[in-house]
Amino acid sequence: MTISIDAVATKSGESALSQAEPCVIVIFGATGDLTKRKLMPALCHLARQGALAEATLIIGVDREPIGTEDFRALMQSAVREAKGAQSFDADAWRQFAQKLDYFACDLKEPGHYAGLAARIQDLNGGALGNRLYYCATPPMLVAPIIDGIGQSGLADETPGWARIIIEKPFGRDLTSAQALSDTIARVFLEHQVYRIDHYLGKETVQNILVFRFGNALFEPVWNRNHIDYVEITAAETLGIGHRGGYYEEAGALRDMVTNHLMQLLALIAMEPPIAFDADAVRDKKIQVWRTIKPMAATEVAAKTVRGQYGTGRIESNVVPGYREEPSVASDSNTETYVAAEFRIENWRWAGVPFYLRTGKRLAQGVTELAVHFKRPPQPLFADRTELIEPNVIVLRIHPNEGIDISFDAKQPGVEMRTANVRMDFCYQQAFNMRIPEAYETLLLDGLCGDATLFTRRDGVEAQWRLIDPILAAWRQQPPESFPNYAAGSEGPKTADELLARNGHQWRLLNTRVASTHQTGAKKSL
């Protein structure tokens, strides 16, 4: 069931963007995978849309001994691959490429950063000017990069603003996260630091606040009186690929729950901020994490489930188990699946369980938030053998970003029979415009100084205070049955039991009905 709305696209199919001030963008790890797949395509598109000032410069920094022309050629291939040959605009690329420069240095050597400062000044008319630094590097290089920036005066805001974007993970536990924040604080003030979580750049994630607080239809029922439970799912069909070394150190709990899923939980549960600005929004998110009581060691076994995928089938293809993946130990106990139950102990949410799950090699790739409402009273339909289905609101983050609302309606006919029907809103169909990539949104916010979608130090630490007890309990109680779910399945059976004891169940991954916008029907709300 769909509801049509008028399209509001611009003639180009793009929404209007703010233009950032002129600055120098310095990308550390410029020849790496993140730069090639995400950052450079995003910056190229921002430039094409007029969001980058004409005088903006982009300096790639890495240890590869290549020149600027070689770097431009490398980035051209990366952008062409990311956009697809048919969508690649050669004229736009030639104009964008003139902004690119390359500086080769050892990122671990603080003394080399003086040369980088000189290069920035040479390219920028003798001044440092505004600077945005991006750490697109492995975590072990973040501290040396910050030390180098500090020793060379590159964090100084006297000649213009200076900001730094840092990718997750923000430590491996609370202690290491605090140590990383202390290292950052020796060089940068908190307002200069932008800890990025690309999930927060997705359109549906940003729309959660508008959906909740901009509609009188929903906000009055967004509480324990009407909501039964909340599911937050981030499922992937992919395995770990060539990230075995990283994944063996991280695992699904650190990789996904500590940042992505906790962010989604905060957005769906937070109180209304006094304004839509960085500190007001982040204050309310942190308040949510602080009202969740950390699990005691004795609670972890009952409130969490971990799993590891074994051999199975993905789209009829046989795929190996986690222990057969490259760079993974044959007896590894690293989890590739996590399910957990959290309770928010405040007036709005007391008694409502929030179930989080994430996993590799599952039946479907889907990221969504499902809000399950309580079943309505039955007396009106007391003579019916079947129960009225509870309402569910699903916010789809991936794929096909949008919102799905299910409710009951009477079936045509003389008998009183009901059916569960759906209203489906899809961003792409409804607004008839291109949805910005997450990194485009977040890079532009960083350039414009808007930290609303970035994580603050106290937020990082509040999340780790919830995750640390789980990690500690797991270290004391190694899993006995890994692998415990087949690739291509719904995950471990014990994850179903986690919800069943409360009379709840997960939405199935492998029986999802295709939305109307996938079948060519008219635009949906």
C-alpha positions, -999 to 999 in steps of 0.1 A, spaced: 0 0 0 15 33 -10 8 70 -6 20 95 -33 36 128 -27 47 155 -50 83 153 -61 105 182 -50 137 176 -69 157 203 -85 160 203 -123 193 185 -120 179 159 -96 201 171 -69 193 190 -37 209 224 -32 241 223 -11 258 249 10 292 261 -2 321 256 22 347 282 28 380 279 9 404 256 27 431 230 23 419 194 27 447 171 38 440 134 35 464 111 54 464 76 39 457 91 4 465 60 -15 444 37 7 411 20 1 389 45 20 403 74 0 398 56 -33 364 41 -27 347 69 -6 365 101 0 377 111 -34 344 102 -52 326 122 -25 348 152 -28 346 151 -66 309 151 -65 308 180 -40 330 200 -63 308 192 -92 277 205 -72 295 237 -63 299 228 -26 337 233 -27 350 269 -31 370 274 -62 402 280 -41 398 247 -22 429 225 -24 432 188 -17 466 174 -6 470 136 -5 496 125 20 511 89 22 544 71 21 541 60 -16 569 78 -35 547 91 -63 543 125 -78 512 147 -81 504 136 -117 506 99 -107 484 106 -78 458 123 -100 459 94 -124 454 70 -95 424 90 -81 409 93 -116 408 55 -119 393 52 -84 366 78 -91 358 62 -125 354 28 -109 333 41 -80 309 60 -103 309 36 -132 322 43 -167 289 57 -180 285 81 -151 320 93 -151 322 130 -163 356 135 -179 353 173 -181 343 176 -145 372 154 -135 397 175 -153 385 206 -135 385 188 -102 420 172 -107 435 207 -107 428 209 -70 448 177 -62 484 177 -50 505 149 -34 531 150 -6 551 118 2 562 113 37 565 87 65 534 93 86 552 79 117 579 105 116 568 138 133 598 156 117 584 151 82 553 173 90 573 205 88 577 198 51 539 193 49 534 227 65 557 243 40 538 226 11 505 239 24 519 274 26 534 272 -8 501 261 -24 481 286 -3 499 318 -11 522 317 19 496 311 45 482 280 63 446 293 60 417 270 68 426 233 70 406 201 73 427 170 81 413 135 74 428 104 90 420 77 64 446 54 80 448 23 102 441 32 139 478 27 149 488 57 127 463 82 143 485 91 173 517 97 152 497 118 128 484 140 156 518 143 172 532 154 138 505 179 133 511 193 168 549 196 165 547 214 132 521 239 143 495 226 118 467 226 145 471 264 151 439 283 145 454 317 144 458 318 106 424 301 100 404 272 114 418 237 117 397 206 121 405 169 121 382 140 111 390 106 127 376 73 116 365 46 140 375 25 159 379 50 188 399 26 209 395 -10 218 379 -4 252 373 24 276 409 27 287 423 29 252 396 52 241 404 76 269 441 74 260 433 82 224 412 112 235 440 124 257 464 122 228 440 142 206 434 167 234 471 175 236 470 190 201 434 198 193 405 214 213 373 194 213 355 217 189 382 209 163 377 172 165 352 153 143 349 116 151 331 102 121 305 74 119 294 71 83 260 56 94 250 90 106 254 105 71 227 82 57 194 99 48 171 77 69 193 80 100 191 118 98 154 116 91 147 98 124 147 131 143 124 147 118 101 117 118 99 116 156 99 153 165 83 169 134 51 148 134 25 151 160 11 118 148 40 98 162 57 116 191 28 112 216 30 74 213 68 71 213 71 57 248 66 27 270 28 31 272 24 22 235 57 6 223 63 -31 231 99 -35 219 125 -21 194 147 -40 170 179 -26 155 194 -47 128 226 -44 107 229 -77 87 253 -84 59 256 -112 33 293 -104 29 320 -121 49 352 -104 61 370 -106 28 406 -96 32 400 -79 65 408 -110 85 437 -94 104 416 -65 115 385 -85 123 405 -110 144 414 -80 166 380 -63 166 351 -87 162 315 -77 156 309 -62 190 337 -36 187 332 -32 149 295 -25 148 278 -23 181 301 2 199 294 29 173 269 22 145 242 4 165 246 25 196 242 56 176 209 43 161 197 33 195 203 68 208 185 85 179 154 63 182 153 68 220 166 103 228 145 131 243 139 161 221 169 185 220 163 222 227 176 230 192 189 211 161 226 220 168 256 199 175 258 202 213 221 200 219 216 168 198 248 152 212 238 160 248 205 141 244 222 111 227 248 108 255 219 110 280 204 79 265 237 59 269 241 70 304 206 58 314 214 23 303 228 3 332 260 -16 323 255 -53 325 268 -72 355 291 -102 347 262 -125 356 238 -108 332 260 -110 301 252 -147 293 215 -141 295 214 -107 276 239 -113 248 245 -139 221 276 -142 200 280 -163 169 305 -172 142 295 -182 106 304 -216 92 303 -229 56 271 -222 38 254 -208 8 249 -172 -3 227 -168 -34 234 -205 -43 271 -200 -40 290 -221 -14 311 -198 8 337 -207 34 333 -204 71 350 -176 91 378 -199 102 387 -207 66 390 -170 57 425 -155 49 444 -143 80 420 -160 104 431 -186 130 417 -221 124 405 -222 160 394 -185 162 368 -175 188 362 -141 172 325 -133 169 310 -124 135 275 -121 150 262 -103 181 227 -99 195 221 -80 228 193 -67 249 196 -33 265 171 -15 288 169 23 290 161 31 326 142 64 323 105 75 324 99 72 286 114 37 281 112 18 314 104 -18 307 109 -16 269 136 -39 256 159 -27 228 173 -56 208 204 -50 188 218 -75 163 246 -75 136 263 -102 117 283 -113 87 271 -138 61 235 -136 70 204 -144 48 199 -108 36 219 -75 37 196 -51 56 200 -23 81 168 -11 97 151 0 129 117 -17 137 95 -2 164 69 -28 175 38 -14 191 17 -31 217 -12 -53 206 -46 -34 208 -73 -46 233 -92 -75 218 -128 -72 232 -142 -55 200 -131 -85 180 -137 -112 208 -154 -136 184 -124 -138 161 -101 -167 163 -71 -148 150 -55 -118 168 -52 -83 155 -16 -78 144 4 -52 163 15 -21 143 51 -19 133 71 11 120 103 2 101 129 28 92 149 13 64 185 25 63 197 -1 37 187 -10 10 160 13 -5 161 39 22 126 48 35 99 41 61 74 13 62 43 13 85 21 -17 89 -15 -16 103 -47 -37 101 -76 -31 78 -108 -49 71 -108 -72 41 -136 -67 15 -166 -90 21 -195 -96 44 -174 -111 72 -154 -92 97 -120 -103 86 -88 -82 88 -55 -81 70 -22 -65 78 -13 -39 51 16 -16 46 23 20 38 57 24 22 78 55 17 109 54 -4 132 84 -6 143 78 -42 108 74 -55 91 100 -34 115 129 -40 128 119 -74 163 131 -67 197 115 -60 203 106 -24 237 119 -13 263 94 -2 270 94 35 305 106 31 294 135 9 271 147 37 297 142 65 326 158 46 305 189 38 294 191 74 331 189 85 340 216 60 312 238 72 319 233 109 287 214 117 295 187 143 259 175 148 264 142 131 298 135 147 306 119 180 320 138 210 346 125 235 321 119 263 298 101 239 326 77 229 333 69 266 297 65 275 294 38 248 325 20 259 312 19 295 283 -3 282 305 -25 260 335 -31 284 315 -54 308 304 -76 279 340 -79 266 353 -88 301 326 -114 306 333 -130 272 370 -132 280 361 -152 311 336 -175 292 350 -185 258 323 -198 234 321 -236 231 302 -241 199 318 -219 172 309 -219 143 272 -219 154 254 -206 123 257 -214 86 265 -187 61 232 -176 45 211 -183 76 192 -161 101 221 -164 126 224 -185 158 193 -202 172 201 -188 206 195 -153 192 158 -163 187 157 -175 223 170 -141 235 137 -125 223 114 -155 228 117 -154 266 100 -120 265 74 -131 240 91 -113 211 107 -124 178 131 -110 152 118 -99 119 129 -126 95 157 -116 71 150 -140 43 113 -135 37 111 -98 32 85 -87 7 98 -65 -21 86 -29 -17 63 -14 -43 90 10 -55 111 -20 -66 83 -33 -88 76 -2 -108 45 10 -89 37 46 -85 58 68 -61 53 60 -24 52 81 7 
